[in-house]
Amino acid sequence: MPDGNMTDSNTRGRRKVRVGVVVSDARDKTVTVEVPNQMSHPRYDKVVRRSTKFHAHDEANDAKLGDTVRIMETRPLSKQKRWRVVEIVERAR
């Protein structure tokens, strides 16, 4: 039985954290975050840029279109939402 002084990271394990740009804030308490990544093509060794869109929970509706945000993995909140906004790294200009 775990004692009460264990931290969240010990009991729940590591949670994935990503940084991306908000591409949609049309829904209530939800933002769509596009996270870019680069990979080397297995055959041609050329750098290929890809991106993935995540639906993230934004409780206070703070994040706006173009903001750079940090999102963290969490329990399923809806059919598509498995991430939540931790902080706004940079506001859109």
Secondary structure in CASP SS format (residue, H / E / C, confidence):
PFRMAT SS
TARGET T0000
AUTHOR 0000-0000-0000
METHOD secondary structure of the structure
MODEL  1
M C 1.00
P C 1.00
D C 1.00
G C 1.00
N C 1.00
M C 1.00
T C 1.00
D H 1.00
S H 1.00
N H 1.00
T H 1.00
R H 1.00
G C 1.00
R C 1.00
R C 1.00
K C 1.00
V E 1.00
R E 1.00
V E 1.00
G E 1.00
V E 1.00
V E 1.00
V E 1.00
S E 1.00
D C 1.00
A C 1.00
R C 1.00
D C 1.00
K C 1.00
T E 1.00
V E 1.00
T E 1.00
V E 1.00
E E 1.00
V E 1.00
P E 1.00
N E 1.00
Q E 1.00
M E 1.00
S E 1.00
H C 1.00
P C 1.00
R C 1.00
Y C 1.00
D C 1.00
K C 1.00
V E 1.00
V E 1.00
R E 1.00
R E 1.00
S E 1.00
T E 1.00
K E 1.00
F E 1.00
H E 1.00
A E 1.00
H E 1.00
D C 1.00
E C 1.00
A C 1.00
N C 1.00
D C 1.00
A C 1.00
K C 1.00
L C 1.00
G C 1.00
D C 1.00
T E 1.00
V E 1.00
R E 1.00
I E 1.00
M E 1.00
E E 1.00
T C 1.00
R C 1.00
P C 1.00
L C 1.00
S C 1.00
K C 1.00
Q C 1.00
K C 1.00
R C 1.00
W E 1.00
R E 1.00
V E 1.00
V E 1.00
E E 1.00
I E 1.00
V E 1.00
E E 1.00
R C 1.00
A C 1.00
R C 1.00
END
